[in-house]
Amino acid sequence: MNTTSKVFRGIFTIPSTPFRSDGEIDVPSFRRLVDFCVDCGAHGLVFPVNASEWIHLSDQERFTLSETLVEQNAGRLPVAVGVSAATRENAARFSSHAREIGADAVIAMPPHIRRRSLSEEAIFDYFAAIATAARLPVFIQNWPGPVGTDMPVRFLLRMCREIEWVDYIKEETEPSTVKLTEALASSDGAVKGVFGGAGGRYLIEEYRRGSAGNMPGCHATDVVVAFWNALESGDDARAMHIYKEMAPLFFFETQLDGCYKEVLYRRGVIECPLKRNGAMALDSISSIYLDEILAALAPLMTWRG
């Protein structure tokens, strides 16, 4: 564990990657998206990771958008840059770049393109290379396959204890809530915080177990921030109310890949809702229902454009 006094806490929202209709990245929309996240009250920014379609970006696109993120944010919020790669060498390159552009932290999953699972020693060496190159706080993202690797808490804690700068865990493997408790109970101070994911679906239970925050997709950042703030203030009734109001969106987005950007498009944040590798499977019934879900959530949305 490193000795920096900085401690991350709260909703570290994940900007999507906006594309133009021709499939190329839309930098102006991305800049608006960063401002949207800040204006919604986010406590930090995380990019590029799974909710950003990072695996569909070229290396140069990742460099360009990470630089744009830090520049547009202009120090307003802590920024964690995603540095996941297929090899430790490439992950280290992304980590060095994150440090050079002024990121506050980095986050990574283990190498993702494998027919067989990697050994723990190979994963350990991968995160050690990231930490050495970044010299910034490192989040280990524990996410299930096929892209992710389900790592046991015992191993996550070993990396936090033995690799300088590896301080945080983003736990998303099932049961994430129980694993969160196990990690915190056994950390002996090696872990500065465990964050959840899944858009905040398990946030109430995670919070009760000692979660330091959550990393959701950014489409409803203002609502998730209100959810977190209710928990922080001890207003359990309001937290449960917000959770119930979000439930239809939680269920909707698990069925239709691409929902994050469709919501951002309908909220007027980005110019085009398209993703790479195929359009969202949205028919007329789904479209009308999504409008109804967003209309019901509107009273909780503080961002008006």
N, C-alpha and C positions, 0 to 999 in steps of 0.2 A: 504494500500500500504506500502511496506517495504522501508527502507531508503538506501538500497544499491545503489551505484552510477553506477553499471553495467547496460548498456542499450544494448539490442540485436537488430541487424539490418542486413538485407541482405538475402541471400539464405541459409536457414537452411535445408540442404538436408536430405532425409530419406533413410538410407541404407536398402536394402531388406534383407530378411533372406535366405541365400543360404542353400539348402538341398543337400545331396548326393543322389545317385540313389536309395538307400534303404530308403529314407525318413527321415534320421537323419540329424541334423544340421551339417553344414560343417564349422567348426571354421577357418581353414586356408583360405578358400575362403572369409569368413567374414572379416578377417584381411586385405586381399588384397582389399576388398571393402571399408574399412575405409580409407586406403591409397589412393585409387582411388578418393574418395570424397574430400579428402584434396588436392590432386594433381590437381583436377579440379577447385580449387579456391573457394570452398564452404566457407561460412562465419560461419557456425555452423552445427552440426549434431543432428538428432532427431531419437530416436529408443528406444523401438519398438512401432510403431503406425500402422495405417491401412495399409499403403504401405509396412509395414514389416511383414504382416500376423500375427500380435501379437495375435489375437484371436485363432490361431492354434498352439500356443506355450504353453508348460507346464510352470508352475511357475519356475521350476529349469532351463529350457532353457532360460527364460527371465533373470533370475539372471546371468547365465553364459555368455550370449551374451552381457548384459549390462556391466558386468565387463570387458569383452574382448574389447568392444567399448572404454571405458575410458582408458584402458591400451594401446591399439594400437594407439589411438589418441595422448596420451602422452602430453596433454595440448596444442596441436596445435590450436584447435578450441573449442569454447563453445559447451558443450554437454547437450542436454535436453533429459532426460530419460522418456519414456512413462510409466505411472503408472496406467492406466485405469484398473478397476476391477469390478466385479459384486457387491462388497460390499465396504463400506468405510473402514472396517477393513483390507481387503486385499490390497486396494489401499494405505492405510497408511503403510503397511508392505513394499510394493514396494517403497514407498517414503522414508522410513527410509533407505532402502538399497541404493537408489540413492545417498542420502547424504553420507553414509558411504564409497562408492566407489569413491567419488570425482566428481559427476556430478555438472554441473553449474545451472541446472534448471530441472523442471519436467513438464510434459504435460499430461492432462487427459481429457477424455470425462466422462459424468455421467455414473453411473452403467448401463450396457447394456443388461442384461438378465431379461426382465420384460414383462408381458402380458399387463400391463397398465402403463401409464406414471407415473413417480415419482412426488411427490409434490416438489415445489420449496424449501421448508424447508429441505427435505431429501437431495436434491442436494446440498444445501448450507452447510449442515453438512458434507457431503461427501468431498467437497472441503476444508472445514475448517480442517478436519482431515488430508488431504493430506498436506496442508500448515504447520500444526503443526508438522507433522512427518518429512517433508523435510527441512523446514527452508531455502528454496531456492525459487527463483522466480518461479511462477506457471503460465503456459499457460492453459487457459480454451479452449478446443477444442469444437467448436460448429459445429456439423456434423449431417446431417439428419438421420432418422431411416431407417431400423429397428434397427441397432446397435447403432446409435447415438440418440441424443435428441435435437430437435430444440428449443433452448432457446431464449426468447425475449431479445433484447438489454437492456431493462430496468433492467432485472434480472442479466445479465452479469455485468453491471455497478455496481449494488448493491454489488455483490461479490467482485469486484475489490476495492470498497470503504470500505467494512466492514471486509474483511478477509486479515490480514497481509500476505504479500508475493504473493498474487494473483494480478499479474501485467499486464499480457498479454492475448490477445484473438487470437485464430486462428479461423477465421470466414469462414465457408464453407456451410452454409445454404443459400437457395435462397430467395431473390437476395443478394448475399454476398457483392456485391459492394455497394449497397445502405445501407446495414446494417453497413458496414465499416464506411461510412460517419456519420451515426447516432451515432455510438459508439464514434467516435472521437469528434464529435460536442458537445456531452453531457457529456464527461468524466470528465471535470474539473481537469485534471491532474491525475485522479485515474488510468488511463490506460497508461502504458508506451509505448505500441505499439500494433497494430492489424496486424496480418499476414494473408495472403491468402493461399489457397491450390489449389486443382484441377490442379496440375502440372504446374501452371503458365498460364493457359488459359486466365485468366482475369487480368493478371499482369499490362498491360498498364493502364487500367481504375483504378485498385486498386492503382497503384502508384500515379496517378493524384489525387486520393482522400486522399492521405496521408498514405498509407500502409508503415509499417516498414519493410516488407519483405515478403517472401513466403517460404512455406515448401513443395517442390515437391518430388516425387520419384526420386531416385538418378541416374537413367539410362542415363540421358542426362545432368548431373550436369554442365559440362563445358559449354554447350550451354545456359542453363538457367542463369548461372552466367554471361555470355556475354550479355544476354538479360537485366539482372538487371544492370550491369555496364553501359550499353548504356543509360538506363534511368537515372542513377545517374549522368552521365556526361552531360545530357541534349541533347544527340544525338538521337532525336526522330526518325529520318529517319532510323538510324541503328536499333533501337529497333523495328520499324515496319517491317523492312526487316527480322530480326531474327524471329519475331512472325510468319510471313508468311511462312518462311522456316520450322518452327516447326509444322505448322497447320496439315500437313498430319499425323504426329506422334500423335498429340493430338486426332485426329479422330480415328486412328487405335487402340490406346490403350483403348479407351472407349468401344470398342466392344469385345476385347479379354482379358479376365482376365489372368494375367500371363505375360503380355507384358514386364513389367519392367525387369524381370529376363531373358527373352529371349534376350532382347537387351544387357544386361550385359554379357550374355554368348557369344553373337556374337561379342562383343567388347573385349572378352578375359579376362574379370575381374573375373568371377566365373567359376567353373568347370562343373556345371550342372544347367539347367534352370528350373528344376521341382519345382512344388509347391505341397502343401498338398491338399487333397480332390479333386483330379482329375487333369489330365494334361491339359495344354492350348489347346484350340480347334484350332490348327494351321494346315491347309491343305497346299498343294503345292502352290496354288495361293497366299494365304496369306503370305506364307514364302518368295516367290519371291518378292512380293510387299514390305514386310518389309525390305528386302535387298536394294531395290531401294530407300526407304525412308531414310535409314541410309547412303547410298552412297551420296544422295543429301545433307544430313546434315554434311557430313564429313568435308567440309571446315570450319565449325564452331566448330569442335571438337578439342580441344587442347591436350587431353590425347591420347597418342599413345601406351601406354603399355610398 
